[in-house]
Amino acid sequence: MKILLHIPHTSLRVPKAFYKGLRITKEEFRKYNLKMSDIYVDYLFSDIKAIKIKPKYSRLYCDIEKFKDNSKEFMFKYGQGVIYTHTYDGILFHQHDDKYKNKVYKYYDKYHNRLDRITKRIIKKDKLLILDIHSYSDELAIKHHNAPFPDICIGVEKDYYDEEILN
């Protein structure tokens, strides 16, 4: 079986065009970006033999793990869909026009196409276990979800899991 580690929120990078729509100071943005990222979780898994995929940009630019269709994305109502407008505590930090949104969605599509190509190539030959690597703090997650949280979360996608592996 092949293992794919998907590490979606470790980057702190944003493209220069991002700053045009910033509604808070760059210093405030840096603090939120650090707090809302899964910083350094990729290093926790650096010795594991696996295929590792991670985006080059911060989730505050493009959260590649969210549903593109906003009607399906729970966090969209909080300004945290594919394109974030609000921080975890509800502060409007970014506004954008259609040109900007199109760039973000183009990046999102490119990322997902790459992920699809890699997974399809693997499952032609082998079984594949995808592990989505995250960190989270009770402080951030409690804003939109019930606490307390476990130290380790094994989440599953109902249409794509193997009960034997899960158990």
One Martini backbone bead per residue (centre of mass of N, CA, C, O) as a GRO file, in nm:
protein
  167
    1MET     BB    1   0.098   0.036   0.021
    2LYS     BB    2   0.033   0.363  -0.024
    3ILE     BB    3   0.141   0.690   0.091
    4LEU     BB    4  -0.038   1.000   0.146
    5LEU     BB    5   0.061   1.324   0.234
    6HIS     BB    6  -0.158   1.577   0.333
    7ILE     BB    7  -0.046   1.934   0.363
    8PRO     BB    8  -0.250   2.219   0.356
    9HIS     BB    9  -0.139   2.435   0.624
   10THR     BB   10   0.191   2.520   0.624
   11SER     BB   11   0.183   2.773   0.474
   12LEU     BB   12   0.272   3.145   0.456
   13ARG     BB   13   0.230   3.216   0.174
   14VAL     BB   14   0.185   3.500  -0.049
   15PRO     BB   15   0.097   3.685  -0.289
   16LYS     BB   16   0.127   4.008  -0.374
   17ALA     BB   17  -0.179   4.053  -0.455
   18PHE     BB   18  -0.300   4.014  -0.172
   19TYR     BB   19  -0.234   4.301  -0.036
   20LYS     BB   20  -0.450   4.477  -0.180
   21GLY     BB   21  -0.699   4.341   0.011
   22LEU     BB   22  -0.603   4.439   0.273
   23ARG     BB   23  -0.764   4.536   0.610
   24ILE     BB   24  -0.496   4.503   0.754
   25THR     BB   25  -0.216   4.476   0.881
   26LYS     BB   26   0.067   4.303   0.824
   27GLU     BB   27   0.113   4.225   1.118
   28GLU     BB   28  -0.166   4.108   1.171
   29PHE     BB   29  -0.154   3.901   0.949
   30ARG     BB   30   0.088   3.738   1.052
   31LYS     BB   31  -0.052   3.641   1.310
   32TYR     BB   32  -0.287   3.492   1.174
   33ASN     BB   33  -0.122   3.308   0.993
   34LEU     BB   34   0.017   3.156   1.220
   35LYS     BB   35  -0.243   3.067   1.380
   36MET     BB   36  -0.391   2.933   1.101
   37SER     BB   37  -0.153   2.740   1.085
   38ASP     BB   38   0.037   2.428   1.024
   39ILE     BB   39   0.309   2.470   1.149
   40TYR     BB   40   0.553   2.217   1.092
   41VAL     BB   41   0.409   1.940   1.030
   42ASP     BB   42   0.598   1.842   0.804
   43TYR     BB   43   0.841   1.777   1.001
   44LEU     BB   44   0.705   1.538   1.158
   45PHE     BB   45   0.712   1.372   0.853
   46SER     BB   46   1.007   1.360   0.720
   47ASP     BB   47   1.073   1.033   0.781
   48ILE     BB   48   0.844   0.948   0.608
   49LYS     BB   49   0.751   0.715   0.373
   50ALA     BB   50   0.615   0.933   0.130
   51ILE     BB   51   0.384   1.108  -0.025
   52LYS     BB   52   0.407   1.468  -0.062
   53ILE     BB   53   0.148   1.722  -0.021
   54LYS     BB   54   0.173   2.081  -0.082
   55PRO     BB   55   0.113   2.394  -0.075
   56LYS     BB   56   0.248   2.723  -0.141
   57TYR     BB   57  -0.001   2.841   0.013
   58SER     BB   58  -0.198   2.989   0.212
   59ARG     BB   59  -0.516   2.962   0.339
   60LEU     BB   60  -0.563   3.284   0.321
   61TYR     BB   61  -0.566   3.257   0.008
   62CYS     BB   62  -0.599   2.919  -0.026
   63ASP     BB   63  -0.830   2.666   0.052
   64ILE     BB   64  -0.789   2.347  -0.077
   65GLU     BB   65  -1.001   2.199   0.139
   66LYS     BB   66  -1.233   2.329   0.017
   67PHE     BB   67  -1.523   2.391  -0.118
   68LYS     BB   68  -1.606   2.550  -0.409
   69ASP     BB   69  -1.892   2.514  -0.322
   70ASN     BB   70  -2.043   2.719  -0.099
   71SER     BB   71  -2.303   2.539  -0.033
   72LYS     BB   72  -2.095   2.301   0.091
   73GLU     BB   73  -1.954   2.512   0.285
   74PHE     BB   74  -1.957   2.568   0.616
   75MET     BB   75  -1.731   2.814   0.641
   76PHE     BB   76  -1.845   3.039   0.454
   77LYS     BB   77  -2.027   3.193   0.669
   78TYR     BB   78  -1.728   3.289   0.804
   79GLY     BB   79  -1.517   3.355   0.567
   80GLN     BB   80  -1.406   3.023   0.506
   81GLY     BB   81  -1.334   2.933   0.230
   82VAL     BB   82  -1.136   2.927  -0.019
   83ILE     BB   83  -1.188   3.236   0.037
   84TYR     BB   84  -1.081   3.455   0.257
   85THR     BB   85  -1.222   3.729   0.481
   86HIS     BB   86  -1.199   3.591   0.768
   87THR     BB   87  -1.129   3.534   1.074
   88TYR     BB   88  -1.179   3.337   1.350
   89ASP     BB   89  -1.292   3.626   1.500
   90GLY     BB   90  -1.445   3.798   1.249
   91ILE     BB   91  -1.238   3.954   1.088
   92LEU     BB   92  -1.195   4.171   0.841
   93PHE     BB   93  -0.905   4.118   0.611
   94HIS     BB   94  -1.046   4.064   0.316
   95GLN     BB   95  -1.071   4.191  -0.021
   96HIS     BB   96  -1.225   4.111  -0.350
   97ASP     BB   97  -1.220   4.056  -0.679
   98ASP     BB   98  -1.276   3.876  -0.961
   99LYS     BB   99  -0.984   3.856  -1.053
  100TYR     BB  100  -0.877   3.735  -0.794
  101LYS     BB  101  -1.064   3.490  -0.774
  102ASN     BB  102  -0.971   3.358  -1.040
  103LYS     BB  103  -0.681   3.305  -0.947
  104VAL     BB  104  -0.750   3.124  -0.710
  105TYR     BB  105  -0.917   2.910  -0.870
  106LYS     BB  106  -0.687   2.829  -1.053
  107TYR     BB  107  -0.504   2.721  -0.832
  108TYR     BB  108  -0.702   2.516  -0.717
  109ASP     BB  109  -0.733   2.347  -0.976
  110LYS     BB  110  -0.437   2.276  -1.015
  111TYR     BB  111  -0.402   2.126  -0.750
  112HIS     BB  112  -0.631   1.911  -0.793
  113ASN     BB  113  -0.520   1.793  -1.052
  114ARG     BB  114  -0.260   1.689  -0.930
  115LEU     BB  115  -0.385   1.510  -0.713
  116ASP     BB  116  -0.545   1.332  -0.910
  117ARG     BB  117  -0.310   1.223  -1.078
  118ILE     BB  118  -0.161   1.085  -0.848
  119THR     BB  119  -0.387   0.899  -0.743
  120LYS     BB  120  -0.452   0.753  -1.011
  121ARG     BB  121  -0.172   0.635  -1.057
  122ILE     BB  122  -0.168   0.461  -0.799
  123ILE     BB  123  -0.452   0.299  -0.821
  124LYS     BB  124  -0.361   0.126  -1.068
  125LYS     BB  125  -0.142  -0.046  -0.871
  126ASP     BB  126  -0.250   0.047  -0.581
  127LYS     BB  127  -0.298   0.112  -0.273
  128LEU     BB  128  -0.447   0.396  -0.084
  129LEU     BB  129  -0.327   0.620   0.171
  130ILE     BB  130  -0.477   0.908   0.308
  131LEU     BB  131  -0.320   1.171   0.489
  132ASP     BB  132  -0.436   1.433   0.683
  133ILE     BB  133  -0.243   1.708   0.791
  134HIS     BB  134  -0.279   1.844   1.125
  135SER     BB  135  -0.358   2.120   1.332
  136TYR     BB  136  -0.498   2.224   1.657
  137SER     BB  137  -0.688   2.454   1.846
  138ASP     BB  138  -0.919   2.524   2.071
  139GLU     BB  139  -0.935   2.831   2.030
  140LEU     BB  140  -1.016   2.816   1.726
  141ALA     BB  141  -1.235   2.583   1.702
  142ILE     BB  142  -1.450   2.691   1.915
  143LYS     BB  143  -1.590   2.907   1.733
  144HIS     BB  144  -1.745   2.649   1.542
  145HIS     BB  145  -1.714   2.423   1.765
  146ASN     BB  146  -1.711   2.162   1.969
  147ALA     BB  147  -1.613   2.100   2.291
  148PRO     BB  148  -1.381   1.893   2.326
  149PHE     BB  149  -1.066   1.786   2.209
  150PRO     BB  150  -0.873   1.575   2.076
  151ASP     BB  151  -0.544   1.491   2.022
  152ILE     BB  152  -0.670   1.292   1.808
  153CYS     BB  153  -0.782   1.288   1.463
  154ILE     BB  154  -1.013   1.066   1.289
  155GLY     BB  155  -1.103   1.133   0.982
  156VAL     BB  156  -1.375   1.088   0.747
  157GLU     BB  157  -1.484   0.997   0.428
  158LYS     BB  158  -1.771   0.834   0.366
  159ASP     BB  159  -1.685   0.756   0.048
  160TYR     BB  160  -1.344   0.710   0.142
  161TYR     BB  161  -1.338   0.430   0.323
  162ASP     BB  162  -1.185   0.183   0.538
  163GLU     BB  163  -1.282   0.010   0.807
  164GLU     BB  164  -1.033  -0.163   0.862
  165ILE     BB  165  -0.830   0.070   0.876
  166LEU     BB  166  -0.970   0.238   1.088
  167ASN     BB  167  -0.965   0.003   1.310
   0.00000   0.00000   0.00000
